[in-house]
Amino acid sequence: MAAPTPAPGGGSASAMASALAAGLVQMAAGFGDAGLRDAGIRAAQLRERALELATGDLHSYEPVLVALRLPAVDPDRQQRLARARSDASRTPLEIAELAAEVAELGARSAREGSTYLDGDATTAVLLAEASCRAAVRLVEINLAGAAGDGRLARARELALEAASAREQTLAGQPGSGPSSQ
């Protein structure tokens, strides 16, 4: 991650954070009653997918770099760059979708699960929200100049969903209100 190379970068880091968050949800849900088992099962599926996305993101930005290396006078440069950026937004958008779902599962685990695992469930929600927001920012960067692209609105909705999960989770915990800040 720390190597001076384009990848792995923010997308892979965001996916890894989602995988960690999903693992915490899976663990917290595992201590819950039968009603939370489905959350644990879904978290396990999301954790596996997040790890796949972390690997897949390693190559998703390469076409953008290739297009950027084209001479500025190349008549196809702008079109290739726009296409490459559009394609490069797919993986971070999927990471954002996954992370928002993990945040919601974490909020559910915090709400319905063991109070002894509130810290773990809350950590999952906060990691997932950060992952979602980071992935959304990557989508925004990749789709800059494509204001009409519906994926921008979708990405921003996902960030709001993850933020809502965070707010719900923290609202139900001692010491988390406005007077504690």
C-alpha positions in Angstrom: 0.0 0.0 0.0 2.8 2.5 0.8 4.8 1.9 -2.4 5.1 4.9 -4.8 2.8 3.2 -7.4 -0.7 4.0 -8.6 -2.1 0.8 -7.1 -3.0 -0.3 -4.6 -4.5 3.0 -3.6 -7.7 4.5 -2.3 -10.1 2.0 -3.9 -8.3 -1.0 -2.5 -7.9 0.6 0.9 -11.6 1.4 0.9 -12.5 -2.1 0.0 -10.2 -3.5 2.7 -11.8 -1.2 5.3 -15.2 -2.6 4.2 -13.9 -6.1 4.6 -12.8 -5.3 8.1 -16.1 -3.7 9.0 -18.0 -6.7 7.6 -15.9 -9.0 9.7 -16.8 -7.1 12.8 -20.5 -7.2 11.9 -20.2 -11.0 11.3 -18.5 -11.4 14.7 -21.0 -9.2 16.5 -24.0 -10.8 14.8 -22.6 -14.2 15.7 -23.1 -13.4 19.4 -26.7 -12.3 18.8 -29.8 -14.3 18.8 -31.2 -16.2 15.8 -32.7 -12.9 14.5 -29.2 -11.6 13.8 -27.9 -14.7 12.1 -29.0 -13.5 8.7 -27.0 -10.3 9.3 -23.9 -12.3 10.1 -24.4 -14.5 7.0 -24.8 -11.4 4.8 -21.8 -9.7 6.4 -19.7 -12.8 5.5 -20.8 -12.6 1.9 -20.0 -8.9 1.8 -16.6 -9.4 3.4 -15.6 -11.9 0.7 -16.9 -9.5 -2.0 -15.0 -6.6 -0.5 -11.8 -8.6 -0.6 -12.4 -9.4 -4.3 -13.0 -5.7 -5.0 -9.8 -4.8 -3.3 -7.9 -7.0 -5.7 -10.0 -5.9 -8.7 -9.4 -2.3 -8.0 -5.7 -2.8 -8.5 -6.2 -2.7 -12.3 -9.4 -0.6 -12.7 -7.5 2.7 -13.0 -4.8 1.5 -15.5 -6.8 2.6 -18.6 -7.1 6.1 -17.2 -3.3 6.2 -16.8 -2.8 4.9 -20.4 -5.2 7.6 -21.7 -3.4 10.3 -19.7 -0.1 9.3 -21.3 -1.5 10.0 -24.8 -0.2 13.1 -26.4 -2.5 16.1 -25.8 -2.9 16.5 -29.5 -4.2 13.0 -30.0 -7.8 13.4 -31.4 -9.0 10.3 -29.4 -7.4 11.3 -26.1 -10.4 13.1 -24.5 -12.9 10.4 -25.6 -10.6 7.6 -24.3 -10.0 9.4 -21.1 -13.7 10.0 -20.5 -14.5 6.3 -21.2 -11.6 5.1 -19.0 -12.8 7.3 -16.1 -16.3 6.1 -16.5 -15.2 2.5 -16.4 -12.9 3.2 -13.5 -15.9 4.5 -11.5 -17.6 1.0 -11.5 -15.4 -0.6 -8.8 -15.6 2.3 -6.3 -19.3 2.5 -6.8 -19.7 -1.1 -6.0 -17.5 -0.6 -2.9 -19.7 2.3 -1.8 -22.8 0.1 -2.3 -21.3 -2.7 -0.3 -20.0 -0.4 2.5 -23.4 1.3 2.9 -25.0 -2.1 3.3 -22.3 -3.1 5.9 -23.0 0.1 7.8 -26.7 -0.7 7.9 -25.9 -4.3 9.1 -23.6 -2.9 11.7 -26.3 -0.5 12.9 -28.7 -3.4 13.2 -26.1 -5.4 15.1 -25.6 -2.5 17.5 -29.3 -2.0 18.0 -30.4 -5.7 18.3 -27.2 -7.4 19.4 -25.4 -7.9 22.7 -24.6 -4.7 24.5 -21.2 -6.2 25.2 -20.4 -5.9 21.5 -21.7 -2.3 21.0 -18.1 -1.1 20.5 -17.4 -3.7 17.9 -20.7 -3.0 16.0 -20.1 0.7 16.3 -16.5 0.3 14.9 -18.0 -1.6 12.0 -20.4 1.2 11.3 -17.8 3.9 11.4 -15.3 1.9 9.3 -18.0 1.2 6.7 -19.2 4.8 6.6 -15.6 6.0 6.0 -15.1 3.3 3.3 -18.3 4.3 1.7 -17.5 8.0 1.7 -14.0 7.4 0.4 -15.4 5.3 -2.5 -18.0 7.9 -3.2 -15.2 10.5 -3.5 -13.4 8.3 -6.0 -16.6 8.0 -8.1 -16.9 11.8 -8.0 -13.3 12.2 -9.1 -13.7 9.7 -11.9 -17.0 11.2 -13.1 -15.9 14.9 -12.9 -17.3 16.6 -15.9 -20.1 14.0 -16.3 -22.7 15.9 -14.3 -25.6 14.1 -15.9 -24.3 10.6 -15.0 -26.8 9.0 -12.7 -24.0 7.2 -10.9 -23.0 10.4 -9.2 -26.5 10.8 -7.6 -26.5 7.1 -6.6 -23.1 7.4 -5.0 -24.2 10.4 -3.0 -27.3 8.5 -1.9 -25.1 5.7 -0.6 -23.0 8.2 1.4 -26.2 9.5 3.0 -27.3 6.0 3.8 -24.0 5.1 5.5 -24.1 8.4 7.4 -27.6 7.7 8.6 -26.5 4.3 9.9 -23.7 6.1 11.8 -26.1 8.6 13.3 -28.6 5.9 14.3 -25.8 3.9 15.9 -24.3 6.7 17.9 -27.6 8.2 18.9 -28.4 5.1 20.9 -25.1 5.1 22.9 -24.2 6.8 26.1 -21.8 9.7 25.8 -22.5 10.2 22.1 -24.9 13.2 22.1 -24.0 16.8 21.3 -23.1 17.6 24.9 -20.4 15.0 24.8 -18.5 16.7 22.0 
